[in-house]
Amino acid sequence: MVTKVTYVGEGFTRKPPKYERFIRPMALRFKKAHVTHPELKTTFFLPIIGVKKNPQSPMYTQLGVITKGTIVEVNISELGLVTQSGKVAWGKYAQVTNHPENDGCINAVLLV
């Protein structure tokens, strides 16, 4: 049983209980995060694309566990940020700044 906040993708389906090694409770699954843009000094509620790196453990990265310091990829297409070539930026990395299991939400800072 994983007792920390996790992220699972859109098409995630559980394995049969006999074959399931790590149970991720529904109440601790998050799909969105409060992401602060450091230059604009504003916070946006953005969908999470995936967990890229968890400094606590490589196993946590594979399971999608989100703790303080975790690097997550968020969808910033709603912000309308444009790259230097003129294309709309789609996904960017953000670092979690709080303890989600204690606070009940994910707060992160966009890595610019």
Salt bridges, closest charged atoms under 4 A:
GLU20 OE1 - ARG14 NH2 2.76
GLU73 OE1 - LYS52 NZ 3.42
GLU101 OE2 - LYS4 NZ 3.99
